[in-house]
Amino acid sequence: MIPASEFIWSHKNPYPSTPISTTTSAFLLIFFGRWTYRRVQQALGEKDPMRTSRQIFLFITLCILLFPAWRKKDYVHFHPIDMLLYDAKLHHDRYLETVGDTVSLGETVARYRQRYNRNPPPDFDVWFEYAKNRSALIVDEFDQIYDDLLPFQAIPPADLRRRTWEMVSNPWNEISGITIRSGEAKVQENVLPTHRWMLEGVAVLINSFAQYLPDMDLAFNLNDESRVAVPYEQIQHLRRQSLSQDMSGSASWSADRAAGWLPIPEHEYRESVFRENSWRNSFRMFGSAGCPPSSLARNSPQISSHSHLCGACVAPHSLGQFLANWTDAADICHQPDMAHLHGFYLSPAAFKASHQLMPVFSQSKPHGYNDILYPSAWNYMDKVVYKPVPPSGTPGAEDANPGFPDPPFSAKKNVLFWRGATSEGVSSESTAWRGMTRQRLVHMSNNLTTHPHDKVTILLPNPADHTKYKYQTLPGPAVKQLGLATDIAIVDFIARCGGHDCDDQKAEFALLPPSDFQAHWGFKYLFDLDGAGFSGRFLPFLQSHSLPFKTALFREWYDSRLTAWLHFVPQDGRLHGMWSTLAYFAGVDGTMWGQKIWWKGHDAEGEMIAEAGREWAGKVLRKEDMECYFFRLLLEWGRLTDDRRDELGFVVP
Ligand SMILES: *[C@@H]1O[C@H](CO)[C@@H](O)[C@H](O)[C@H]1NC(C)=O
């Protein structure tokens, strides 16, 4: 009776749809269970501990409770995206109230004290001026820095410096250092040559404000994959300990800070707290380590199927088929199925991880990792850049070329576009590639839509009644018949594979030659996915007039600044809502079961999000904003590593 009741209750929503026969069977099972129980009791001659009238009352109550779930409708009156767009506006307006302003230093300091319950770090006034001169819009809300650094407060400053030294002294760690002395940031000598450009980019970024920084060293993760996953019990303990520390003095930096940082040893240091964990599933050991023991991720038996939608895993952050809360969707603790749905968990290419809290600066991280986020040099140094090329014949055009312009939204192709490599993780004789998001996206768009035996579920207007929407399960080719267009492909060759996994992927995916990055702007919808870590393309996508669809396990420093459904279109990593989302924006025009079906695309909404994202990115995701974020982060890091940190702080004179 209990599993049957649970089943009905958990399937009370229109999506994922369950056939009425299944819920009816579950309902009958409840009756059958009840009946059997009575018979067994009667046969044993036992007297019921509960009075019959009370039993019947309880049973009827249960039935009444479950009845609506059983008789659930498979249609909805409002399109979930309409609601989500509305919610997103409200959320962004609430967010705007928390960002503060640069009107008065005194008030900003007071708000800092209120928010973080301590004084700002020394030289906060310099930071404030810096931010003001760069017209920073966000002055108060730096919760990411606070959250990232909080647990380190439980570790003594000398220990933090020692750990930094340990990490950068052993090249095997793939962690390299930047040293800041007398207001200048320099890359340490022993950096791997392949990663020199990256650290040099970081040094350029730091040097835009390094003159205001005290002496310190920093340890940077050279890999895309994150590094530090402290188990839940320990990290909770550290956070509690940190909260009891008071950092509200008013002194400035200690003199002679440089002496506190050891130089790189002449002979290689061999110890390491990191463990090699590449090429194998890392979810149990690291991915879910930061989750509470009671959570699904730590509790449920390993879900090893990547072809079945786990309803309980998506429900907490979804509205029907759509991703409803971008923040909650990052929380891995209710999503044990992600262990088999992302390359980083399935089989990371370069993954040396630690359970001990180490101060590593990384460009991105999934939920539960304890790396310290910093703005990536990838974007700061323009490794990928939004730079449309005007066609020849227009002013500014170089020579005779068709160009790669960025036309207004309505003039773009009504197509969802993606190009990329199979770089999310390594698949070597393991079939891991079948679960990786990138491969699943390509498979979904190109292979599923050609086989009549494959099924897709799309939310479409109810043909009989145009005020309602209905989840329709259709054969794969229906997607094309409805006029939903995608241009999604892997380019060049199959990367990061071994053995038959290379051939299998070659047989599965039609490879295309690489295209110019600026060709993206010809399309209305651009898909954005993680690679081995974060996606470097997302900022250019935002800056364009196109509309980015984004799914991301890896989150960056600016995650809280953006609002999903207002600045971009969020997608669940399982991709089950992709067709419905595309149908909403692009519209449908085709036939279904011999019936003509036409649904006007939501072009205005699409353009609104594309433009809002572009405008907002131009305000809070500029290079100046990366500088302000990093500057503030390093003032906090400077205080954390100062022997007198409890006495340090800034107060308005
Ligand atoms: C997402 O959920 C959290 C609570 O888990 C809430 O604080 C936040 O406002 C929600 N975000 C949106 C966009 O609704």
PDBQT file of the ligand as one rigid body, heavy atoms in Angstrom, charges set to zero:
ROOT
HETATM    1  C1  LIG A 701      15.281  29.621  -6.020  1.00  0.00    +0.000 C 
HETATM    2  O1  LIG A 701      15.040  29.009  -4.793  1.00  0.00    +0.000 OA
HETATM    3  C2  LIG A 701      15.655  29.665  -3.689  1.00  0.00    +0.000 C 
HETATM    4  C3  LIG A 701      15.372  28.843  -2.462  1.00  0.00    +0.000 C 
HETATM    5  O2  LIG A 701      15.808  27.547  -2.646  1.00  0.00    +0.000 OA
HETATM    6  C4  LIG A 701      15.110  31.091  -3.556  1.00  0.00    +0.000 C 
HETATM    7  O3  LIG A 701      15.775  31.748  -2.518  1.00  0.00    +0.000 OA
HETATM    8  C5  LIG A 701      15.329  31.820  -4.868  1.00  0.00    +0.000 C 
HETATM    9  O4  LIG A 701      14.763  33.100  -4.792  1.00  0.00    +0.000 OA
HETATM   10  C6  LIG A 701      14.732  31.038  -6.014  1.00  0.00    +0.000 C 
HETATM   11  N1  LIG A 701      15.086  31.691  -7.265  1.00  0.00    +0.000 N 
HETATM   12  C7  LIG A 701      14.207  32.060  -8.152  1.00  0.00    +0.000 C 
HETATM   13  C8  LIG A 701      14.731  32.671  -9.398  1.00  0.00    +0.000 C 
HETATM   14  O5  LIG A 701      13.037  31.916  -7.990  1.00  0.00    +0.000 OA
ENDROOT
TORSDOF 0
